[in-house]
């Protein structure tokens, strides 16, 4: 069954309202590119819908503002790790949590010095998150996983423990009935 969609401008944001006859009571919202998409039941009145669209848009924007504060904390953490373990040679321009990393724990783009960490790391021990940050910081200096790369990480005291932790998580996820394991 096709959904009925509208584009609106709410709090300076383009908002796409998706009405669905299959949706009975729930309302959800998320960002897709440069717009916010709000899903509502088709039977909802326009007045009720307008209130929910405004509320859900504010909720998504508030979550993004909170994420930016958290990302600033990650950047500070990465900068401190670089100073402590890489003599400050790796200088990230940005570090942020992302939801779209399924096959890896982190990634970086040396050209713009950006680092992304999988949100799946949230809740793991600090030494594991620090290892993934340090791993990506090292990639800002050395692109591959050769001897020079691992020499940069050799001074991290919990290197093997953190790698073992991530291997254990990946192995547990690979058990029957669970999602595919990420690459370490």
C-alpha positions in Angstrom: 0.0 0.0 0.0 1.5 3.4 -1.0 2.2 6.0 1.6 0.9 9.6 1.3 3.9 12.0 1.8 4.1 15.8 2.3 7.2 18.1 2.6 7.0 20.8 5.2 9.3 23.4 6.7 9.5 23.1 10.5 12.0 25.0 12.6 14.0 25.8 9.5 14.3 22.1 8.5 12.7 20.3 5.6 10.5 17.7 7.1 8.9 14.8 5.1 5.7 13.5 6.6 5.1 9.9 5.6 1.5 8.7 6.2 0.9 5.0 6.3 -2.3 3.0 6.5 -0.4 0.1 8.0 0.8 2.2 10.9 -1.8 2.2 13.7 -0.5 4.2 16.7 3.2 4.8 16.6 5.0 7.9 15.4 8.7 7.9 14.6 11.2 10.4 13.2 14.8 10.3 12.0 17.1 12.2 9.8 17.7 11.1 6.2 20.3 13.3 4.5 19.3 17.0 4.8 15.7 16.3 5.9 13.9 14.8 8.8 11.4 12.1 8.1 8.4 11.7 10.4 6.2 8.6 10.0 2.6 8.9 11.2 -0.6 6.8 10.9 -2.7 7.8 7.8 -5.9 8.1 9.9 -4.4 10.9 12.1 -6.1 14.3 11.8 -4.0 17.1 10.2 -4.1 19.1 13.4 -2.9 16.1 15.5 -0.3 15.4 12.8 1.0 19.0 12.9 1.6 18.8 16.6 3.4 15.5 16.4 5.5 16.6 13.5 6.7 19.7 15.4 7.4 17.7 18.5 9.2 14.9 16.7 11.3 17.4 14.7 12.3 19.1 17.9 13.3 15.8 19.4 15.5 14.8 16.5 17.2 18.2 16.5 17.8 18.1 20.3 19.3 14.6 19.9 21.6 15.9 17.2 22.7 18.9 19.4 23.5 16.4 22.2 25.4 14.2 19.7 27.6 17.2 18.7 28.5 17.8 22.4 29.4 14.1 22.8 31.4 14.2 19.5 33.4 17.2 21.0 34.2 15.0 24.0 35.4 12.3 21.6 37.7 14.8 19.8 39.2 15.8 23.1 39.7 12.1 24.1 41.4 11.4 20.7 43.7 14.4 21.0 44.8 13.3 24.4 45.4 9.8 23.2 47.5 11.2 20.3 49.6 13.2 22.7 50.1 10.3 25.1 50.8 7.5 22.6 51.7 9.2 19.3 53.7 12.2 20.5 50.8 14.4 19.2 51.6 13.6 15.5 48.0 12.4 14.7 45.8 15.5 14.7 42.1 14.6 14.0 39.9 17.4 12.7 36.7 15.6 13.9 35.7 12.5 15.7 32.1 11.3 15.8 29.8 8.3 16.6 28.0 6.8 13.6 25.3 4.3 13.2 26.1 3.0 9.7 29.3 1.0 10.5 28.3 -2.7 10.4 31.5 -4.4 9.3 34.1 -2.4 11.3 34.5 -0.7 14.7 35.9 2.6 13.3 37.2 4.3 10.2 39.0 7.4 9.2 39.6 9.6 6.2 43.2 10.9 6.3 42.5 13.5 3.6 40.2 15.5 6.0 41.5 13.9 9.2 38.0 12.7 10.3 37.4 9.7 12.5 34.2 7.8 12.8 33.5 5.2 15.6 30.7 2.7 15.4 28.0 3.4 18.0 28.1 -0.3 18.7 31.2 0.6 20.9 29.0 2.6 23.3 29.0 0.7 26.6 32.2 -1.2 26.0 35.1 -0.6 28.4 37.0 2.7 28.0 40.2 0.9 27.2 38.5 -0.8 24.2 37.1 2.6 22.9 40.6 4.1 23.4 42.1 1.3 21.4 39.8 1.9 18.5 40.4 5.6 18.6 44.2 5.0 18.8 43.9 2.5 15.9 42.2 5.2 13.7 44.6 7.9 14.9 47.5 5.7 13.7 45.8 5.4 10.3 46.0 9.2 10.0 49.7 8.6 10.0 50.1 5.2 8.3 47.4 3.9 5.9 47.8 0.2 6.0 48.3 -2.5 8.7 52.0 -3.1 8.2 54.9 -3.1 10.6 55.1 0.7 10.9 51.4 0.9 11.8 51.6 -1.7 14.6 54.8 -0.2 15.9 52.8 3.0 16.5 50.3 1.1 18.6 52.9 -1.0 20.5 53.0 1.5 23.4 49.3 1.1 24.2 49.4 -1.0 27.4 46.0 -2.7 26.8 46.5 -3.4 23.1 46.2 -7.1 23.1 43.4 -7.1 25.8 41.3 -4.6 23.7 41.8 -6.6 20.5 40.9 -9.8 22.3 37.7 -8.1 23.7 36.6 -7.0 20.2 37.4 -10.5 18.8 35.3 -12.0 21.5 32.4 -9.6 20.7 32.7 -10.4 17.0 32.7 -14.2 17.8 29.7 -13.9 20.1 27.8 -12.0 17.4 28.6 -14.8 14.9 26.8 -17.4 17.0 23.6 -18.8 15.4 20.7 -16.5 15.5 22.8 -13.3 15.8 23.9 -10.7 13.2 27.1 -11.0 11.2 30.3 -10.2 13.1 32.2 -6.9 12.3 35.7 -6.9 11.0 38.2 -5.9 13.7 
